[in-house]
């Protein structure tokens, strides 16, 4: 890893959506910024959410109107700035006689929700009768049904792709992005934090980088960034674990996202159409271990399956229907004694002075509001540097894949001999940057070959991920750039071929390719279904990948 010898204005620790958003905003406004990520872009909680871009309807219960307004405003911006990745969709919220939230309260909440999104271009809410609800959602349990409300929010099916594009935009504005760079300890000068020492986890070598401001944006890892060299700090992270189940389409499954109140405990549960399948979530459990160890457990799976079967009697889902699971830890403020669902979701900037002046930790934050969080954080950095902050312009800057003519791009892709399946996939994941992906095959036509028949993914995506999107390992490529890890076969039947393609073009020898395959197999264990050896339906994925 090349030494970062030039002085920087800002070091950002953490390559999730919030850290990347800060790096982009800072670079666009002229700051010299470097981002250090211990694993890979979007390798933490940014990837493990319900992948909704929402206004935070349930935050109305806490009367957090500013957060709802901010969320709704940022949701609309994402519709405009990343239309290839963030799309409006309709949600249906059933109302039952047993619901703890009365129907009148839900209707009032809907009017407030629409009022707070007064600048939206999407349609407002509608109230459906019992019969209207059954016509829209025939599989729903009619017992005690009192109607429903239907409203608009957004979805980012590929949160990893959103992070990748923000990273590309940040680098294009001048930010330096380093992954596999685990921060270990602070560097001091004149009694202040003046940089950090970090470890290249691929080569196990230590490096230093210097800047007068260090922003800790490590999500649920914010209390764990320094392994040594720093005085003990107050606990800031009170994250809770949220788990999701992924299942194939099932009898009675809805066309809309269903957002409903649990019959068992009143929590809000979602059934979300996602990548041709369904995402069921989420739980909300205290979790004090390393966030990287979060896994769905049998009780969570039983709870979620039970809720869906109560709502949709035809579903009759069992653990055998679960394709895989995933879990993440929400980066919430530490709030001892407060019920998990009541912990505030808004972000704060925590100054570590006087113990660690120069270090600021971002606590909290949501995927939907990452751009506003970045604006707030960068304004604060300029203040700490004693410089006037230029106007933030990210509210009007489209992400890289949003530009150009998508229809013309599709025509070009088909003209290269790609199937409609491959062309549509490229445009869905990369927007008009799909043209840059296929450019990798200009002197290497073999890269236009389909790698994964189930999705139409092509080999050029492998090379593009490493050369242009900061991927360094096979796992980075398959899990967080191409999204093959989230297909039912997890991409494992083509993993060896993918390693060989990358090996031939990047100089990976046989040992390196075997190590990459083993690393991918290990990563896939985090998708395991409780009670099964691995995330695969048949046997060990480690064996099938190797």
N, C-alpha and C positions, 0 to 999 in steps of 0.2 A: 504494500500500500504506500503510495507516494506521500512523502511528508507534507504537511500543511504548514509551510514556513511563513507565508504572508500573514500579516495581522488582519484580524477580522473585527467587525463591530459587534457581532452577535453570534453566539453558538446556540443552536437549537438541539436539544436532546430529545429524540423521539420522532419516528417516521410514520406515525399514524396521520389521520386526516388533519388534526389540529396542528401538529408540528409542521406538516407540509404546507398547510395554508399560511402559517406564520412565515415560513421560509420564502414562499412566493411573494407575499405582501412586502416583506422586508426588502427583498431583492428588487422588486418593482419600484420601491420608493428610494432606491439608491444605497441601501446598506450592504456592506460586505458581510455575507452570512454563510455559515457552514452548518449543515444538519448532520448529526450523528445518530445512527439507528443501530441498536444491538443485534437485530436480526435482519429483517427485510421490510420494505414498505408495506404497510397495512398487514403486518404479521401479528398484530395484537387485537385489541377490542374493536377497531374499525371494521374488521372482517367478520366479527361474531355477533352482529346485531340482527334485528329483524329486517334490515335493509329497506326500511321505510324512511322517506323524507317527509316529516310530518310537522304539523303546527303544535303538537302537544296538547291535544284535546283534554287529556286527563289533568294537565296542569291547571286547568280552570278550577278543579276541585280545591286546589291550594290557593286560589285567588292570585296566582302568579301571572297576572295579565301582561306585564312587560315581556316575560319570556315567551308567552304564546304569540304576542304580536311580533316579536323578533323572529320567532321560528317561522311564522306564516310569511313574513316578508322575505326571509332567506330561502324558503321553499320556492316562492315565485321566481326569485332570481336564478335558482338552479334550473328551473324549467327553461329559462331563457338562455343561460350561459352554458348549459350542458344538456341540450335536448336529446342527444343520442344516448345519454346514460340515465338521466333523471326524467321520469315521465309521470304525468298525472294518472291517477286511477281512482276508482270509486270504492268506498268502504261502506259496508252495511252494519248497523248496530241494532241488533234485535232488542226489543223491550218485553220483559216477561213479568208476570204477576209476582214471581218470587224475587225479582231484582231488588237489590238494596237501594239502587238509585231510581227514584220514581220517574215515570214517563215525563211528567211536566218539567222536572229538572233537566232531563236530557234535551227536551225541546228548547228550553231556555238556553242551555249550553250551546246548542247548535246556532241559535240566533246570535249569541255573543261571538261564537267562532267565526261566523260569516262577517259580522261587523268588524272584527279585528283584522280580517283579511279583505278590507274594503278595496284594495288595489289589485285584487286577483283578476286573472283572465279566465279562470276555470269556473265551472258552474257551481252554484250554491247548493245547500242541502235541500232535501225533500223528505217529507214525512209519509210513510206508507202505512196503510191499514193492515190489519191481519191478513186479509185476502191478498192485498198487494204484495205483502212480504212473501207469502207462500208462492205467488206467481213468479217473483224474482228469484227466490231461493227455495225451490221445491223440496230440498232435502232437509230443511230445518224442522226441528221438533215443534209441532203445533200446540202441544199441551201447555196452556198458560200463556201463549204468545199474545201480546197486546199490540203488535205492529212493530215498526222499525223506523230508523232514520238512515238516509243514505247521504253521504257527503264525500268531498274530494280531498285527497292528500296525494302524496307522491311516492314513487318507488325507485330505488337505485338497485337494480338486480345485481349489478356487478360493482359492489363497493370498492373492490380491489382496483378496478379499472379507473374509478374516480380518483383514487389516491395516485395511481400511476400518472394520470394526466396532470394532476396538480403538481406532481414532482417534475414532470417534463416542462411544465410552464415555469416552475421555480428555477430550474436549471437554465432555461432559455433566457430568463431575466438576470442570470449571473450567479445564482446560488450554487454552492458546492454541496453535493449530496454524497454522503458516505454510508453505506450499509455494512453490516457485519463489523460494526465499530462500537464496541461496548464500553461505555464510560465507566471508569474505575474510581477515580479520585479527583478532587479539585487541585488546581494550580493556584498558588497565592502570590500576590505581589503587593507590597505596601499595606498588608492587612486585609486585602480584598481578594475575592475570587476573581482571578484574571485569566482563567482558561480551565481546561480539563486534560487529564491523561486518559487515553482510551486504548483498548486492546483490539487489534485486528483478530477476530476469532477464527479466521481461516488460516492465518500464519502464526497465531499466538505470539505476536510482537506488539510492543507498547509504543505509543506515539503521543505527541502533545499538540495542542492547538490553543491559541490565545485570543481572547476577546474581553472587553470590559464588562459585557453583560452575558450571562448564561441563563437561558430559559429552559427550565425543566418541564418538558411537555410529554412525559413518559406515560401518561394515562394511569392505569392502575399500578404501574411500577414507580410512581413518583417518590415513594418513600424508600426506594431501593437503588437509586442510581449510583450512590457512592459506596463502594465496598470498603474503603479505608480513607483516612486522611481528613475526615470531616467530623465535627462534633455532632452528637446525637440531636436530631431535630424533632419537633412535635409531629405527631402522626397527622397526616393530611388526607390520606385516602381511606375512604370507608366503603370501598366498592362492594357490590353485590353480584353474585353469579346469576347469569341468565342462560338457560339452555334451550335449544331448539331441536325439534325432530323433523326429518325430511322423509316424506312418503310419496309414493306414486299416487296419481288420481284415484279416487275411491268412490264408491256408491254414495250419491247425495252431495258430493263435493260442490262448493259454491263457485260461481264465476267471479264474484267480487272478493275482496279482502273482507273477512268477517272479524268484527271487533266486538267482543261480547263479555259479559260479566259472568265469572265463574259461579256456578251453582253452589260449589263447595265452600268457597271462602270470599267471594265477592271481588277477587282480583280480576283484572282485565286480561283476556286471553285473545290471541289472534290466530286465524287460519289464513295463510297468505299464498296465493298462486305465485310460484317462483320457478323459473327455468324449466317449465313444463311439468313441474311437480308441485308439492305443497310443503310449505314451511309452517310448522306449528310451534308456537311459543307464547310467552316465555315465562320462566320462573324468576324469582327474585329472592335470593338466599345470601345471607352473610357469608363472606369468604375471605379468610385472613391468610391463606397460604399464598405461595408464589402464583401470580395470575396465569403463568404458563402451564400450571398444573390443573387448571379448571377443566372438568369433564362432566358430562351429563351422568347422573346416577340413576339407579333403578327407580327410586321414589319419584324423581322428577319425571321420568318417562311415564310411569304409571299415572301420575297426576295429569299430564298433558293428554295422554290417550283417553283417560276417563272423561276429561272435559269435552273433547271432540265427540266422543260416543254419546254423551248426554245431549249435546247440541244437535248432532246429526245421527239419529238412531241407525240409519242404514249403513253407516260407516263401518261399525263393528271392527275397528282397528285393534290389532294386537301387536306385541313387540316384534313378531315376525314380519309385520308390514313396514317396519322402520328401516329405511335404506341406510341411513347413518344419522349421526347427531353432531351438534357442535355447541360449545359453551364459551362464554367470555365473561370477563369481570368489568362491570361498569365503573368508570372513573368518577365515583361520587365523593363529595366531601365527607369527612369523618364526622358522624353525628351520633355519638353513643346515646342509647336509650330512645332513639327515634325509629319508628317502624320503617322497614326498608322502603316501602312504596311512598313514604312521606319525605324521604331525603330530597333536598332541593336538587334540581337538575341544572341550574344556571352555573356559570363559571366564575371563578375568582382568581385574582393574581396575588400570590402570597410572597411577600418580601422576606427573605431570610436574614436580613440585618437585625441585630448587630452581630450575630454569630458568623454568618456567611454573606456579608455585603457583596453585591454583584450577582447573587443567585436569586432568581425569581421562579416560583413554581406555579404552573397553570393547574388549578384544581377544577375538575369537572369538565363540562363541555359535551356537546352532542354533534353527531354527524351533520345534522341539518344546519346548524348554526356555525359551522367551522369558519366560514369566511368572516362573519362578524367578530367571532372570538379573535381571529388573526388580526383584524383591524384594531381592536382594543389593545391587544398585546403589543403590536408594533408602535402604536401611539405611545404606549408606556415606555418602550425601549428608547424612543427618541427623547422623551422627557429625561430618562436616566442618563442619556448621553449628553444632555444639555444642548440639544439641537432642536430646531423647529421642525415639526413633522410635516412633510409634504402631504397634500391631499391623497387619501386612499382612493385608488381607481379600480380595485378588483371587483366592485359591484357592477361594473360595466364591461369587464374583460372576459370574453368567452374562453372556455377551455380549448386546447389545441384541436381536438377532434370535432369541434362544433362548427368550424369554418367551412367554406366551400359548398359545392353543389353535390349533395348526397346522391341524387338521381344520376348525375353524370358520372360520379365515381362508380356507381353500381354498373353502369353500362361499360365502363372501362374494365372493371374486374371480369365481367362476363366475356368481354372481348379477348381477354388473356386465356380463355379456356376454362375458367373456374366455373363450378356448378353454381346454381342459384343458392343452394344451401351454404356453400363456402362464402359466396359474396355477401349474402345477408348476415352471416355470422361476423365477418370482418367489419361490416358497417355497424353492427350492434355493439361490438366490443371496442372498436377503435374510431368510430365516426369516419370522417373523411381522411384520417390518418391511415386508413386501410390502404390508401395508395402508397404510403411510405412503407408499409409492411411488404407489399408485393414488389417494391423496388429492390428488396434484398435478393430477389430472384433474377434481376436484370442480367447478371453475369453468372448466375448459378440456377438455371431453369429447374433443376430438380427440387428446389425449395417450393415450387408451386404444387407439388404432389400432396394429396390428402394424407395427413398423418393419422387422424382419428375419424374413421368413417361415421361414427354415430353423430358427430357434431359438424363434420366438414372442416375441422381445423386443419390448417396446412403447415408444412414444415417451416415456411418462412417466418411464422410467428415465433418459433423457438429462437432463431438467430436475432430477430428484431428485439425481443425481450432483453437479451444480453447486451446488444450493441447500443440500444437507444432507450431502454427503460430500467436500467440499474439492476437487473436481475444478475445474480452471481452463481446460483446453484440450480439444479434440476427442479428442486422443490419450489424455488422462487418462480420459475417459469411455469410449471404445470399447475401450481396451486394459486398463484397470485397475479399472473399475467394472462394465461390462456384459460384459466378456470376449469381445466379438465378434472381437477381433483373433486369437483362437485357434481360430476356426472355419476350415474349409478355404478359404473365400472371404475371410477376414480382415475381413468386414464392409465390404469396399471397394465393393460394388455399392450400398450404402445410405449410404455416408459423406457424400455431398453432401446427401442428404435430412436426415441427422442434423445436419449443419452448419446447414442452413436452419431446422430446428426450433429449435435453440439460438439461432441468429441472431435469429429472430423474437421470442423470449422474453427474450433477454439483451442485445439491442441490437447484435449483431454486424452490421456493414455488409458489403457485398459483398467488399471488400478483406480484411476480417478473416476472413470465411468461406473465401476462397481461401487465405489464409495458414494457416488451421487444416487445410485439406485437404492442403496441401503438407507441413505438419509431420507429419501422420499418415503420409503416404506415405514420408517420410524415416524415421520410426520403424520402419515395417514392414520396411525393408531389414535390420534386425538379425535377422529371422527367415529370412533367405535361405538357400537350399540351396547349398552349395559348387558352383561351376561354372555356376550360373544367375545371371541378371542381378538377380533379385529373389526375394522369397518366393513370388511367384505362379507358377502353372504356365504361364500364357500371357502373354508380354509383360511390360512393366514395370508394377508396381503404381503407381508414380508417375503414369504416364499414365492408368491406369484410375481412380484416385481423383480426379485432377484433371479 
